[in-house]
Amino acid sequence: MPTTARRRAAAWALLVLALSANALASAGVLPLAAGLAGGVVALACATALVLGRARRRGAQDAPVRRSRL
């Protein structure tokens, strides 16, 4: 498996674990600090996955969305 695919798989796995920790903290099973840490890690993983997708897709290929205001 190429390095990029491994990183992407690791980011997805970490995202799932972080969201699970956040959910367990919200349910009261884990302390609040664990939920906050899970939320920060989940946000970082989601950002990395979205930015990686944008880089792979290429900025010039991205559709331009215009507001209908």
Backbone bond lengths (Angstrom), bond angles and torsions (degrees), N, CA, C in turn:
res aa  C-N    CA-C-N  psi(-1)  N-CA   C-N-CA  omega(-1)  CA-C   N-CA-C  phi
1 M - - - 1.459 - - 1.536 108.21 -
2 P 1.329 118.31 129.49 1.468 120.68 179.39 1.523 111.92 -62.28
3 T 1.318 114.71 159.59 1.462 120.68 -177.16 1.529 112.20 -59.78
4 T 1.328 117.27 -41.25 1.465 120.46 -179.32 1.525 110.89 -63.08
5 A 1.306 116.69 -41.55 1.465 120.27 179.75 1.527 110.35 -66.74
6 R 1.311 117.39 -37.06 1.471 120.35 177.53 1.517 111.27 -65.60
7 R 1.310 115.76 -42.72 1.477 119.09 178.54 1.526 110.94 -63.28
8 R 1.328 115.04 -41.50 1.463 119.17 179.53 1.528 110.99 -64.50
9 A 1.329 116.85 -41.99 1.464 120.82 178.06 1.523 111.04 -64.96
10 A 1.324 116.41 -39.55 1.465 120.14 178.06 1.528 111.02 -66.24
11 A 1.329 116.95 -38.65 1.469 120.42 178.47 1.527 110.77 -65.04
12 W 1.352 116.95 -40.05 1.468 119.94 177.81 1.528 110.63 -65.33
13 A 1.335 116.85 -43.26 1.464 120.18 179.69 1.517 111.19 -63.66
14 L 1.328 116.57 -43.49 1.460 120.34 178.72 1.525 111.16 -65.57
15 L 1.330 117.16 -35.80 1.458 121.02 177.21 1.529 111.02 -62.16
16 V 1.326 116.06 -44.53 1.471 119.97 178.99 1.524 110.78 -63.57
17 L 1.333 117.46 -43.01 1.470 120.67 178.81 1.531 111.46 -64.51
18 A 1.314 116.73 -41.73 1.464 120.27 -179.96 1.523 111.31 -65.63
19 L 1.328 116.65 -40.68 1.464 119.41 178.24 1.527 110.99 -67.47
20 S 1.330 116.73 -34.56 1.465 120.24 176.48 1.523 110.97 -65.38
21 A 1.324 116.18 -43.38 1.465 120.08 177.88 1.519 110.73 -62.94
22 N 1.313 116.64 -39.71 1.456 120.98 178.91 1.533 110.64 -64.75
23 A 1.322 116.68 -41.81 1.464 120.47 179.24 1.531 110.98 -66.00
24 L 1.327 116.75 -41.28 1.464 119.70 179.17 1.524 111.21 -66.32
25 A 1.314 117.08 -35.94 1.463 119.81 176.80 1.528 110.68 -68.44
26 S 1.313 116.66 -36.61 1.463 120.07 177.60 1.525 111.33 -66.47
27 A 1.336 116.12 -31.82 1.466 120.58 178.84 1.528 111.72 -79.36
28 G 1.319 117.32 -9.42 1.457 120.62 178.38 1.512 113.88 92.72
29 V 1.316 117.90 5.34 1.460 121.27 -179.72 1.524 110.64 -78.14
30 L 1.311 116.92 -39.23 1.464 122.36 179.22 1.526 109.52 -108.19
31 P 1.330 117.32 157.55 1.467 119.68 177.71 1.534 112.40 -66.69
32 L 1.309 114.95 161.69 1.466 121.50 -177.74 1.525 111.70 -59.10
33 A 1.330 117.83 -37.81 1.466 120.97 -179.01 1.529 111.11 -61.18
34 A 1.316 117.07 -36.50 1.465 120.40 178.43 1.527 110.07 -66.96
35 G 1.317 117.14 -37.50 1.459 120.68 177.67 1.514 112.13 -67.23
36 L 1.329 116.42 -40.32 1.457 119.92 177.85 1.527 110.79 -65.43
37 A 1.314 116.31 -43.89 1.464 119.95 178.54 1.532 110.36 -63.37
38 G 1.320 116.59 -41.68 1.459 120.27 177.73 1.518 111.67 -61.70
39 G 1.311 116.48 -39.41 1.463 120.25 178.94 1.513 112.66 -65.76
40 V 1.318 116.74 -40.91 1.467 120.87 179.22 1.525 110.13 -66.70
41 V 1.332 116.76 -43.61 1.463 120.58 179.24 1.527 110.11 -65.36
42 A 1.325 118.06 -41.03 1.460 121.25 178.66 1.525 110.89 -62.57
43 L 1.310 116.95 -41.96 1.460 120.63 178.43 1.524 110.99 -63.80
44 A 1.321 117.37 -41.45 1.465 121.33 179.24 1.531 110.89 -65.54
45 C 1.326 117.23 -42.38 1.464 120.67 179.63 1.522 111.02 -65.66
46 A 1.309 116.68 -44.60 1.465 119.97 179.99 1.525 110.71 -62.84
47 T 1.331 117.01 -40.82 1.460 120.54 177.95 1.524 110.97 -63.30
48 A 1.324 116.68 -44.04 1.465 120.35 179.66 1.527 111.32 -63.51
49 L 1.319 117.28 -39.70 1.464 120.19 179.46 1.528 111.39 -67.08
50 V 1.309 117.58 -41.61 1.465 121.08 179.72 1.528 110.44 -67.09
51 L 1.334 117.58 -43.54 1.459 120.03 179.54 1.526 111.04 -66.43
52 G 1.311 117.00 -38.13 1.462 119.98 176.80 1.516 111.76 -63.14
53 R 1.316 116.50 -40.51 1.461 121.20 177.75 1.532 110.53 -63.50
54 A 1.322 116.20 -42.34 1.462 120.15 179.90 1.524 111.00 -65.19
55 R 1.318 117.01 -38.93 1.464 119.97 178.82 1.520 111.31 -67.56
56 R 1.330 116.94 -41.22 1.461 119.88 179.66 1.522 111.09 -66.51
57 R 1.295 116.13 -36.42 1.460 120.52 -177.02 1.521 111.30 -75.09
58 G 1.304 116.50 -33.48 1.458 120.86 -179.72 1.507 111.12 94.35
59 A 1.299 115.90 132.32 1.465 121.10 -176.92 1.520 111.77 -67.33
60 Q 1.330 118.08 -32.81 1.459 119.92 -177.58 1.524 112.27 -72.78
61 D 1.344 117.55 -19.42 1.461 120.26 -179.90 1.525 113.03 -90.68
62 A 1.320 116.63 -6.34 1.454 120.28 -176.98 1.527 109.97 -70.90
63 P 1.333 116.73 134.80 1.465 118.54 178.95 1.531 111.28 -70.99
64 V 1.288 115.29 147.61 1.474 121.27 177.69 1.516 107.56 -92.63
65 R 1.303 115.83 122.55 1.469 120.00 178.33 1.509 108.65 -103.78
66 R 1.295 115.16 130.25 1.451 120.09 -179.50 1.505 110.39 -112.68
67 S 1.297 114.77 141.25 1.456 121.12 179.37 1.538 109.47 -74.18
68 R 1.313 115.01 146.29 1.470 119.09 178.84 1.517 111.48 -101.98
69 L 1.292 116.56 38.87 1.470 119.90 -179.86 1.484 112.86 -82.46
